[in-house]
Each structure stands twice: as structure tokens, then as C-alpha cells.
Amino acid sequence: MTSSMYLLQILQKYQARTIVNNSNSIIHLKNALTSWAGSCLLSILDSGSRAKGTAISLASDVDYMVSLTNGCNQNTGGLEFTFNQLYQYLIDNGYQNVRKQNVSSRITLNNLEIDITPATKHPGNTNDHSIWLSKENTWQKTNIQKHISDISQSGRTNEIKLLKIWRNLNNFDFPSIYLEYLLINNILLNRSTDVANLGNNVWHVLKELAKDYGNPLYVTIIDPANSNNILSDLLNQTEKGKIINAAKITTSQPNWNQVVW
């Protein structure tokens, strides 16, 4: 069995869980979110890994962005108020395991983990939105549609999923948006997208991440949807060091079943 064949089996093992059996619960959730947003609501958008084609069973199952009018809650605390109001609304309406993430509130819906991000749309003919970053206590511009288009059409969704699997198996922080653009715009740039080269590509990524010198983790990676959002700053030196150490251990293994399993 080639490395690429083995990795395709791993992708099958960790394929995203089906949400078909939860269709009614999701409809009920969207109705609840519609009621919460009221006259501020523009739309409820698929915003995460499912939309990008990079979903795995080890991460959140569904991501929704609740797109709100630009002036929503402007006189009552703006985005921070909206973020906290949504969190409390989900608790008050009986949703299970409600907890705050950096930009979203996560709930457990039956067997699914769902992240819900409130966002206010910028004026004009644009998909730009502002989201609240609770860890930094500030807002940030983003463009979910741009991210979805870039990642889903990159030809790198298999590599991204495998690196996400590796990340989760090794239990370290590596924000998906940073990982995705690091791979498509840096480490895998100009390499073959042929599935037969999947093993070579994944090994190349791991070897690059294991470098002591010229490591791509120390290259500036900018969010193409917002030049002020430096994706490479999402991890500090210590967090990047953990990734480097994990990559060194991984690339010292003799068999693929010790890399991802």
C-alpha cells in the first residue's frame, strides 16, 4: 500500500459526521436564531469547514455565521453586546453545553457540536463582516465567502484535513484558518495537486514544520480578506514551538501508522 492510499483510508476514517439525522433539530435552531436576531437578521450562513470541504470528525461538526445589519445593537454596546447576548440566549433557551469560543458560541445539539458566530455586515455590495474577538476584546473584519472560495478551490483540501487530523491527534493549538492559508499560499505552493502525490505532499509539510531554520511558521501569513489580520500572529512562540517539536517527533517515525492513525 502506498502512503497516499494509506492517507486516503485515514481521511475515510475521520470523514465528517452526517447531519442528515439532525435536520429537524437544525431547522429548529435556525428558527430560534432567526427569532433572536429579529429585524437585524440578514441571513444564516454555512461558514466553516463543511463549506470549505475540510471538515473532519475530530473538530466541530457545523459552523454558522448569523449575518446581521450594520447598525444592529449599535446603541446598546455593538458587537460585544451582540456576542454576549447570543451566548445568554442559547443558555436561556435550553441548549446544551453552551460555551464561549473566541468568535462564537458552541452548543451541543444531539450528537453534534455547532459553533455560531454573530457578525455585522459592512455597508455596500460586499461580503465583508465584523466579528467580535472575545480573547482580544475587540472587533475584526473578515470575509467568510472569500475564505470558503479560496480553500474549497485550492486543490489542497485533503492535505488540510490530514494536517488537522495530525493536529488533533497530537492535541496542540493550530487555528484552522492559519493552517489553511499556510499550506495553500506557502508550504504547498506550486506542488502537484494529484492525489497520487498526497503522501509526498503531507510528508513535505511535516518536514517543513520540523525545521530549525527557515521554518514557515515564522513567515508572515496575511488574511487575504483583511490585510490587518496577521494569521501567523494567532500563535505565539511557545505554541509554534510545540508544533515544531511535534513535527520533529512525527518525521522521525518509520511508518505512516505512527504519523496519523
C-alpha positions, 0 to 999 in steps of 0.5 A: 500500500502506498502512503497516499492510499494509506492517507486516503483510508485515514481521511475515510476514517475521520470523514465528517459526521452526517447531519442528515439525522439532525435536520429537524433539530437544525431547522429548529435552531435556525428558527430560534436564531432567526427569532433572536436576531429579529429585524437585524437578521440578514441571513444564516450562513454555512461558514466553516469547514463543511463549506470549505470541504475540510471538515473532519470528525475530530473538530466541530461538526457545523459552523454558522455565521448569523449575518446581521445589519450594520447598525444592529445593537449599535446603541446598546454596546455593538458587537460585544453586546451582540456576542454576549447576548447570543451566548445568554440566549442559547443558555436561556433557551435550553441548549446544551453545553453552551460555551464561549469560543473566541468568535462564537458560541458552541452548543451541543445539539444531539450528537453534534457540536455547532459553533455560531458566530454573530457578525455585522455586515459592512455597508455596500455590495460586499461580503465583508463582516465584523466579528467580535474577538472575545480573547482580544476584546475587540472587533475584526473584519473578515470575509467568510465567502472569500475564505470558503472560495479560496480553500474549497478551490485550492486543490489542497483540501485533503492535505488540510484535513490530514494536517488537522487530523495530525493536529488533533491527534497530537492535541496542540493549538493550530487555528484552522484558518492559519493552517489553511492559508499556510499550506495553500499560499506557502508550504504547498505552493506550486506542488502537484495537486494529484492525489497520487502525490498526497503522501509526498505532499503531507510528508513535505509539510511535516518536514517543513514544520520540523525545521530549525531554520527557515521554518514557515511558521515564522513567515508572515501569513496575511488574511487575504480578506483583511490585510490587518489580520496577521494569521501567523500572529494567532500563535505565539512562540511557545505554541509554534514551538510545540508544533515544531517539536511535534513535527520533529517527533512525527518525521522521525517515525518509520511508518505512516501508522505512527504519523496519523492513525 
